[in-house]
Amino acid sequence: MKLFEGLKRLLKLYRQNQSRKELLTMSREQLKDIGLTRCEAQQEGAKWFWQK
């Protein structure tokens, strides 16, 4: 069970990291639609995968 939980955690971190990187490719209009500024998106996109 511990192996399964570890794999789930890794997958969650991977997905979170991918989402953060996607923010860096969004236009200002797209970011505005989700309630973020360009600055906020850059700050989030610059985080390491293990950071919250």
PDB file of N, CA, C and O in Angstrom:
ATOM      1  N   MET A   1       0.812  -1.204   0.000  1.00  0.00           N
ATOM      2  CA  MET A   1       0.000   0.000   0.000  1.00  0.00           C
ATOM      3  C   MET A   1       0.855   1.268   0.000  1.00  0.00           C
ATOM      4  O   MET A   1       0.488   2.257  -0.634  1.00  0.00           O
ATOM      5  N   LYS A   2       1.976   1.250   0.694  1.00  0.00           N
ATOM      6  CA  LYS A   2       2.801   2.454   0.744  1.00  0.00           C
ATOM      7  C   LYS A   2       3.340   2.820  -0.635  1.00  0.00           C
ATOM      8  O   LYS A   2       3.448   3.999  -0.971  1.00  0.00           O
ATOM      9  N   LEU A   3       3.676   1.804  -1.434  1.00  0.00           N
ATOM     10  CA  LEU A   3       4.155   2.062  -2.786  1.00  0.00           C
ATOM     11  C   LEU A   3       3.068   2.745  -3.608  1.00  0.00           C
ATOM     12  O   LEU A   3       3.341   3.704  -4.329  1.00  0.00           O
ATOM     13  N   PHE A   4       1.848   2.257  -3.500  1.00  0.00           N
ATOM     14  CA  PHE A   4       0.722   2.842  -4.222  1.00  0.00           C
ATOM     15  C   PHE A   4       0.508   4.294  -3.814  1.00  0.00           C
ATOM     16  O   PHE A   4       0.292   5.156  -4.667  1.00  0.00           O
ATOM     17  N   GLU A   5       0.565   4.566  -2.525  1.00  0.00           N
ATOM     18  CA  GLU A   5       0.387   5.942  -2.034  1.00  0.00           C
ATOM     19  C   GLU A   5       1.504   6.844  -2.551  1.00  0.00           C
ATOM     20  O   GLU A   5       1.258   7.991  -2.923  1.00  0.00           O
ATOM     21  N   GLY A   6       2.719   6.332  -2.575  1.00  0.00           N
ATOM     22  CA  GLY A   6       3.846   7.103  -3.096  1.00  0.00           C
ATOM     23  C   GLY A   6       3.678   7.422  -4.570  1.00  0.00           C
ATOM     24  O   GLY A   6       3.977   8.533  -5.007  1.00  0.00           O
ATOM     25  N   LEU A   7       3.203   6.457  -5.333  1.00  0.00           N
ATOM     26  CA  LEU A   7       2.964   6.680  -6.758  1.00  0.00           C
ATOM     27  C   LEU A   7       1.847   7.699  -6.977  1.00  0.00           C
ATOM     28  O   LEU A   7       1.932   8.535  -7.877  1.00  0.00           O
ATOM     29  N   LYS A   8       0.809   7.628  -6.159  1.00  0.00           N
ATOM     30  CA  LYS A   8      -0.274   8.613  -6.251  1.00  0.00           C
ATOM     31  C   LYS A   8       0.251  10.017  -5.983  1.00  0.00           C
ATOM     32  O   LYS A   8      -0.122  10.969  -6.668  1.00  0.00           O
ATOM     33  N   ARG A   9       1.118  10.138  -4.984  1.00  0.00           N
ATOM     34  CA  ARG A   9       1.697  11.443  -4.627  1.00  0.00           C
ATOM     35  C   ARG A   9       2.559  11.980  -5.772  1.00  0.00           C
ATOM     36  O   ARG A   9       2.485  13.162  -6.108  1.00  0.00           O
ATOM     37  N   LEU A  10       3.370  11.113  -6.363  1.00  0.00           N
ATOM     38  CA  LEU A  10       4.206  11.531  -7.491  1.00  0.00           C
ATOM     39  C   LEU A  10       3.359  11.991  -8.671  1.00  0.00           C
ATOM     40  O   LEU A  10       3.675  12.991  -9.317  1.00  0.00           O
ATOM     41  N   LEU A  11       2.297  11.269  -8.946  1.00  0.00           N
ATOM     42  CA  LEU A  11       1.408  11.647 -10.043  1.00  0.00           C
ATOM     43  C   LEU A  11       0.756  12.998  -9.769  1.00  0.00           C
ATOM     44  O   LEU A  11       0.629  13.824 -10.673  1.00  0.00           O
ATOM     45  N   LYS A  12       0.348  13.219  -8.538  1.00  0.00           N
ATOM     46  CA  LYS A  12      -0.259  14.502  -8.168  1.00  0.00           C
ATOM     47  C   LYS A  12       0.744  15.643  -8.355  1.00  0.00           C
ATOM     48  O   LYS A  12       0.390  16.699  -8.879  1.00  0.00           O
ATOM     49  N   LEU A  13       1.990  15.436  -7.929  1.00  0.00           N
ATOM     50  CA  LEU A  13       3.022  16.459  -8.087  1.00  0.00           C
ATOM     51  C   LEU A  13       3.302  16.729  -9.564  1.00  0.00           C
ATOM     52  O   LEU A  13       3.490  17.878  -9.965  1.00  0.00           O
ATOM     53  N   TYR A  14       3.328  15.677 -10.365  1.00  0.00           N
ATOM     54  CA  TYR A  14       3.567  15.828 -11.800  1.00  0.00           C
ATOM     55  C   TYR A  14       2.456  16.656 -12.447  1.00  0.00           C
ATOM     56  O   TYR A  14       2.724  17.578 -13.216  1.00  0.00           O
ATOM     57  N   ARG A  15       1.213  16.316 -12.126  1.00  0.00           N
ATOM     58  CA  ARG A  15       0.073  17.060 -12.690  1.00  0.00           C
ATOM     59  C   ARG A  15       0.086  18.519 -12.255  1.00  0.00           C
ATOM     60  O   ARG A  15      -0.195  19.413 -13.054  1.00  0.00           O
ATOM     61  N   GLN A  16       0.409  18.757 -10.997  1.00  0.00           N
ATOM     62  CA  GLN A  16       0.475  20.127 -10.486  1.00  0.00           C
ATOM     63  C   GLN A  16       1.558  20.907 -11.228  1.00  0.00           C
ATOM     64  O   GLN A  16       1.355  22.065 -11.594  1.00  0.00           O
ATOM     65  N   ASN A  17       2.696  20.279 -11.447  1.00  0.00           N
ATOM     66  CA  ASN A  17       3.794  20.935 -12.150  1.00  0.00           C
ATOM     67  C   ASN A  17       3.399  21.254 -13.590  1.00  0.00           C
ATOM     68  O   ASN A  17       3.710  22.334 -14.093  1.00  0.00           O
ATOM     69  N   GLN A  18       2.717  20.326 -14.254  1.00  0.00           N
ATOM     70  CA  GLN A  18       2.264  20.558 -15.622  1.00  0.00           C
ATOM     71  C   GLN A  18       1.283  21.727 -15.678  1.00  0.00           C
ATOM     72  O   GLN A  18       1.353  22.552 -16.589  1.00  0.00           O
ATOM     73  N   SER A  19       0.384  21.802 -14.723  1.00  0.00           N
ATOM     74  CA  SER A  19      -0.586  22.902 -14.679  1.00  0.00           C
ATOM     75  C   SER A  19       0.110  24.237 -14.483  1.00  0.00           C
ATOM     76  O   SER A  19      -0.258  25.234 -15.103  1.00  0.00           O
ATOM     77  N   ARG A  20       1.111  24.253 -13.626  1.00  0.00           N
ATOM     78  CA  ARG A  20       1.865  25.491 -13.402  1.00  0.00           C
ATOM     79  C   ARG A  20       2.567  25.937 -14.671  1.00  0.00           C
ATOM     80  O   ARG A  20       2.585  27.128 -14.983  1.00  0.00           O
ATOM     81  N   LYS A  21       3.141  25.006 -15.401  1.00  0.00           N
ATOM     82  CA  LYS A  21       3.838  25.349 -16.641  1.00  0.00           C
ATOM     83  C   LYS A  21       2.855  25.844 -17.702  1.00  0.00           C
ATOM     84  O   LYS A  21       3.196  26.708 -18.510  1.00  0.00           O
ATOM     85  N   GLU A  22       1.642  25.301 -17.700  1.00  0.00           N
ATOM     86  CA  GLU A  22       0.619  25.761 -18.645  1.00  0.00           C
ATOM     87  C   GLU A  22       0.260  27.220 -18.403  1.00  0.00           C
ATOM     88  O   GLU A  22      -0.039  27.948 -19.350  1.00  0.00           O
ATOM     89  N   LEU A  23       0.286  27.652 -17.156  1.00  0.00           N
ATOM     90  CA  LEU A  23      -0.013  29.051 -16.848  1.00  0.00           C
ATOM     91  C   LEU A  23       0.933  29.989 -17.594  1.00  0.00           C
ATOM     92  O   LEU A  23       0.541  31.087 -17.992  1.00  0.00           O
ATOM     93  N   LEU A  24       2.173  29.556 -17.781  1.00  0.00           N
ATOM     94  CA  LEU A  24       3.171  30.398 -18.440  1.00  0.00           C
ATOM     95  C   LEU A  24       2.884  30.593 -19.926  1.00  0.00           C
ATOM     96  O   LEU A  24       3.415  31.517 -20.542  1.00  0.00           O
ATOM     97  N   THR A  25       2.060  29.743 -20.498  1.00  0.00           N
ATOM     98  CA  THR A  25       1.756  29.840 -21.925  1.00  0.00           C
ATOM     99  C   THR A  25       0.433  30.547 -22.205  1.00  0.00           C
ATOM    100  O   THR A  25       0.094  30.790 -23.363  1.00  0.00           O
ATOM    101  N   MET A  26      -0.311  30.875 -21.164  1.00  0.00           N
ATOM    102  CA  MET A  26      -1.632  31.490 -21.344  1.00  0.00           C
ATOM    103  C   MET A  26      -1.530  32.981 -21.655  1.00  0.00           C
ATOM    104  O   MET A  26      -0.612  33.672 -21.213  1.00  0.00           O
ATOM    105  N   SER A  27      -2.500  33.446 -22.427  1.00  0.00           N
ATOM    106  CA  SER A  27      -2.582  34.876 -22.736  1.00  0.00           C
ATOM    107  C   SER A  27      -3.127  35.631 -21.527  1.00  0.00           C
ATOM    108  O   SER A  27      -3.645  35.033 -20.583  1.00  0.00           O
ATOM    109  N   ARG A  28      -3.001  36.944 -21.574  1.00  0.00           N
ATOM    110  CA  ARG A  28      -3.538  37.769 -20.484  1.00  0.00           C
ATOM    111  C   ARG A  28      -5.050  37.566 -20.330  1.00  0.00           C
ATOM    112  O   ARG A  28      -5.580  37.541 -19.218  1.00  0.00           O
ATOM    113  N   GLU A  29      -5.723  37.422 -21.462  1.00  0.00           N
ATOM    114  CA  GLU A  29      -7.172  37.226 -21.426  1.00  0.00           C
ATOM    115  C   GLU A  29      -7.534  35.900 -20.751  1.00  0.00           C
ATOM    116  O   GLU A  29      -8.467  35.835 -19.952  1.00  0.00           O
ATOM    117  N   GLN A  30      -6.791  34.855 -21.079  1.00  0.00           N
ATOM    118  CA  GLN A  30      -7.045  33.552 -20.455  1.00  0.00           C
ATOM    119  C   GLN A  30      -6.778  33.609 -18.953  1.00  0.00           C
ATOM    120  O   GLN A  30      -7.544  33.070 -18.154  1.00  0.00           O
ATOM    121  N   LEU A  31      -5.691  34.264 -18.584  1.00  0.00           N
ATOM    122  CA  LEU A  31      -5.366  34.391 -17.162  1.00  0.00           C
ATOM    123  C   LEU A  31      -6.443  35.189 -16.430  1.00  0.00           C
ATOM    124  O   LEU A  31      -6.835  34.852 -15.313  1.00  0.00           O
ATOM    125  N   LYS A  32      -6.914  36.257 -17.083  1.00  0.00           N
ATOM    126  CA  LYS A  32      -7.973  37.067 -16.476  1.00  0.00           C
ATOM    127  C   LYS A  32      -9.228  36.225 -16.247  1.00  0.00           C
ATOM    128  O   LYS A  32      -9.899  36.366 -15.224  1.00  0.00           O
ATOM    129  N   ASP A  33      -9.540  35.354 -17.203  1.00  0.00           N
ATOM    130  CA  ASP A  33     -10.719  34.483 -17.077  1.00  0.00           C
ATOM    131  C   ASP A  33     -10.639  33.572 -15.854  1.00  0.00           C
ATOM    132  O   ASP A  33     -11.666  33.232 -15.267  1.00  0.00           O
ATOM    133  N   ILE A  34      -9.433  33.179 -15.471  1.00  0.00           N
ATOM    134  CA  ILE A  34      -9.289  32.303 -14.301  1.00  0.00           C
ATOM    135  C   ILE A  34      -8.873  33.075 -13.051  1.00  0.00           C
ATOM    136  O   ILE A  34      -8.582  32.485 -12.011  1.00  0.00           O
ATOM    137  N   GLY A  35      -8.848  34.404 -13.167  1.00  0.00           N
ATOM    138  CA  GLY A  35      -8.620  35.244 -11.993  1.00  0.00           C
ATOM    139  C   GLY A  35      -7.170  35.424 -11.595  1.00  0.00           C
ATOM    140  O   GLY A  35      -6.871  35.645 -10.422  1.00  0.00           O
ATOM    141  N   LEU A  36      -6.257  35.333 -12.567  1.00  0.00           N
ATOM    142  CA  LEU A  36      -4.833  35.523 -12.272  1.00  0.00           C
ATOM    143  C   LEU A  36      -4.257  36.648 -13.111  1.00  0.00           C
ATOM    144  O   LEU A  36      -4.727  36.922 -14.216  1.00  0.00           O
ATOM    145  N   THR A  37      -3.240  37.292 -12.577  1.00  0.00           N
ATOM    146  CA  THR A  37      -2.488  38.276 -13.346  1.00  0.00           C
ATOM    147  C   THR A  37      -1.278  37.580 -13.954  1.00  0.00           C
ATOM    148  O   THR A  37      -0.936  36.462 -13.570  1.00  0.00           O
ATOM    149  N   ARG A  38      -0.639  38.245 -14.899  1.00  0.00           N
ATOM    150  CA  ARG A  38       0.576  37.693 -15.501  1.00  0.00           C
ATOM    151  C   ARG A  38       1.636  37.467 -14.419  1.00  0.00           C
ATOM    152  O   ARG A  38       2.327  36.447 -14.424  1.00  0.00           O
ATOM    153  N   CYS A  39       1.758  38.409 -13.505  1.00  0.00           N
ATOM    154  CA  CYS A  39       2.743  38.302 -12.423  1.00  0.00           C
ATOM    155  C   CYS A  39       2.472  37.075 -11.550  1.00  0.00           C
ATOM    156  O   CYS A  39       3.395  36.333 -11.216  1.00  0.00           O
ATOM    157  N   GLU A  40       1.217  36.867 -11.184  1.00  0.00           N
ATOM    158  CA  GLU A  40       0.857  35.704 -10.360  1.00  0.00           C
ATOM    159  C   GLU A  40       1.144  34.396 -11.095  1.00  0.00           C
ATOM    160  O   GLU A  40       1.622  33.431 -10.499  1.00  0.00           O
ATOM    161  N   ALA A  41       0.847  34.374 -12.393  1.00  0.00           N
ATOM    162  CA  ALA A  41       1.100  33.173 -13.191  1.00  0.00           C
ATOM    163  C   ALA A  41       2.597  32.886 -13.263  1.00  0.00           C
ATOM    164  O   ALA A  41       3.014  31.731 -13.178  1.00  0.00           O
ATOM    165  N   GLN A  42       3.402  33.929 -13.418  1.00  0.00           N
ATOM    166  CA  GLN A  42       4.852  33.740 -13.471  1.00  0.00           C
ATOM    167  C   GLN A  42       5.396  33.251 -12.136  1.00  0.00           C
ATOM    168  O   GLN A  42       6.284  32.400 -12.096  1.00  0.00           O
ATOM    169  N   GLN A  43       4.868  33.787 -11.053  1.00  0.00           N
ATOM    170  CA  GLN A  43       5.303  33.334  -9.725  1.00  0.00           C
ATOM    171  C   GLN A  43       4.952  31.868  -9.514  1.00  0.00           C
ATOM    172  O   GLN A  43       5.763  31.100  -8.997  1.00  0.00           O
ATOM    173  N   GLU A  44       3.759  31.484  -9.909  1.00  0.00           N
ATOM    174  CA  GLU A  44       3.325  30.092  -9.746  1.00  0.00           C
ATOM    175  C   GLU A  44       4.124  29.168 -10.666  1.00  0.00           C
ATOM    176  O   GLU A  44       4.525  28.075 -10.265  1.00  0.00           O
ATOM    177  N   GLY A  45       4.346  29.609 -11.881  1.00  0.00           N
ATOM    178  CA  GLY A  45       5.088  28.799 -12.848  1.00  0.00           C
ATOM    179  C   GLY A  45       6.551  28.616 -12.500  1.00  0.00           C
ATOM    180  O   GLY A  45       7.188  27.670 -12.963  1.00  0.00           O
ATOM    181  N   ALA A  46       7.088  29.512 -11.690  1.00  0.00           N
ATOM    182  CA  ALA A  46       8.501  29.443 -11.309  1.00  0.00           C
ATOM    183  C   ALA A  46       8.752  28.513 -10.119  1.00  0.00           C
ATOM    184  O   ALA A  46       9.901  28.233  -9.779  1.00  0.00           O
ATOM    185  N   LYS A  47       7.691  28.042  -9.495  1.00  0.00           N
ATOM    186  CA  LYS A  47       7.860  27.182  -8.318  1.00  0.00           C
ATOM    187  C   LYS A  47       8.409  25.815  -8.722  1.00  0.00           C
ATOM    188  O   LYS A  47       8.124  25.312  -9.809  1.00  0.00           O
ATOM    189  N   TRP A  48       9.196  25.231  -7.834  1.00  0.00           N
ATOM    190  CA  TRP A  48       9.674  23.866  -8.017  1.00  0.00           C
ATOM    191  C   TRP A  48       8.513  22.916  -7.807  1.00  0.00           C
ATOM    192  O   TRP A  48       7.546  23.263  -7.128  1.00  0.00           O
ATOM    193  N   PHE A  49       8.590  21.731  -8.375  1.00  0.00           N
ATOM    194  CA  PHE A  49       7.458  20.802  -8.334  1.00  0.00           C
ATOM    195  C   PHE A  49       7.043  20.404  -6.931  1.00  0.00           C
ATOM    196  O   PHE A  49       5.892  20.019  -6.721  1.00  0.00           O
ATOM    197  N   TRP A  50       7.937  20.484  -5.973  1.00  0.00           N
ATOM    198  CA  TRP A  50       7.588  20.066  -4.604  1.00  0.00           C
ATOM    199  C   TRP A  50       7.023  21.218  -3.764  1.00  0.00           C
ATOM    200  O   TRP A  50       6.554  20.998  -2.647  1.00  0.00           O
ATOM    201  N   GLN A  51       7.065  22.424  -4.288  1.00  0.00           N
ATOM    202  CA  GLN A  51       6.565  23.567  -3.528  1.00  0.00           C
ATOM    203  C   GLN A  51       5.050  23.665  -3.616  1.00  0.00           C
ATOM    204  O   GLN A  51       4.438  23.310  -4.624  1.00  0.00           O
ATOM    205  N   LYS A  52       4.466  24.157  -2.534  1.00  0.00           N
ATOM    206  CA  LYS A  52       3.008  24.368  -2.526  1.00  0.00           C
ATOM    207  C   LYS A  52       2.698  25.791  -2.883  1.00  0.00           C
ATOM    208  O   LYS A  52       1.529  26.175  -2.932  1.00  0.00           O
TER     209      LYS A  52
END
